[in-house]
C-alpha cells in the first residue's frame, strides 16, 4: 500500500511540475518563481521515482522465488 501511494505522489509531482513549466513557457510574461517551483517539483518527482525503482527493481524475482518454494513444499 505504501508503494502505491508513493508512486501516486511521484507521478503527481512530475505531472504538476511539467504542467507548471509548460504553462509558464506558453504565457507571454513568464513568472520566474512559478518556473522555479515547476522545475523543483518535476525534479523532486523524478528523484523520488528513480529511488523507488532502484529499491523495488528485484521485487518480481523475490515473488518468483517464494512461488517456487511453495511449489517445492
C-alpha positions as CSV (number, residue, x, y, z in Angstrom):
1,X,0.0,0.0,0.0
2,X,2.8,2.4,0.8
3,X,4.5,1.7,-2.5
4,X,1.3,2.6,-4.4
5,X,0.9,5.9,-2.5
6,X,4.5,6.7,-3.2
7,X,4.0,6.1,-6.9
8,X,0.9,8.3,-7.0
9,X,2.8,11.1,-5.2
10,X,5.8,10.8,-7.6
11,X,3.5,10.9,-10.6
12,X,1.6,13.8,-9.3
13,X,4.8,15.8,-8.7
14,X,6.1,15.0,-12.2
15,X,2.8,16.0,-13.9
16,X,2.3,19.1,-11.8
17,X,5.9,20.3,-12.4
18,X,5.6,19.6,-16.1
19,X,2.3,21.4,-16.3
20,X,3.6,24.5,-14.5
21,X,6.6,24.6,-16.8
22,X,4.6,24.3,-19.9
23,X,2.0,26.9,-18.7
24,X,4.7,29.4,-17.8
25,X,6.6,28.9,-21.1
26,X,3.4,29.4,-23.1
27,X,2.4,32.7,-21.4
28,X,3.7,36.0,-22.7
29,X,5.2,37.2,-19.4
30,X,7.0,34.4,-17.5
31,X,6.9,34.4,-13.8
32,X,10.3,33.2,-12.6
33,X,9.1,31.9,-9.3
34,X,6.5,29.6,-10.9
35,X,9.1,28.3,-13.3
36,X,11.4,27.5,-10.3
37,X,8.6,25.8,-8.4
38,X,7.7,23.8,-11.5
39,X,11.3,22.7,-12.1
40,X,11.8,21.8,-8.5
41,X,8.6,19.8,-8.4
42,X,9.5,18.0,-11.6
43,X,13.0,17.1,-10.4
44,X,11.8,16.0,-6.9
45,X,9.2,13.7,-8.5
46,X,11.8,12.2,-10.8
47,X,14.3,11.8,-8.0
48,X,11.7,10.1,-5.8
49,X,10.6,7.9,-8.7
50,X,14.1,6.7,-9.5
51,X,14.8,5.9,-5.9
52,X,11.6,3.9,-5.7
53,X,12.6,2.0,-8.9
54,X,16.0,1.2,-7.5
55,X,14.6,-0.2,-4.3
56,X,11.9,-2.3,-5.9
57,X,13.7,-3.4,-9.1
58,X,14.1,-7.0,-7.9
59,X,10.7,-7.5,-6.2
60,X,9.5,-9.7,-9.1
61,X,12.4,-12.1,-8.5
62,X,11.6,-12.4,-4.8
63,X,8.0,-13.2,-5.6
64,X,9.0,-15.9,-8.2
65,X,11.3,-17.5,-5.6
66,X,8.5,-17.5,-3.0
67,X,6.2,-19.2,-5.5
68,X,8.8,-21.8,-6.5
69,X,9.5,-22.5,-2.8
70,X,5.8,-23.1,-2.1
71,X,5.5,-25.5,-5.1
72,X,8.5,-27.5,-3.8
73,X,6.9,-28.0,-0.4
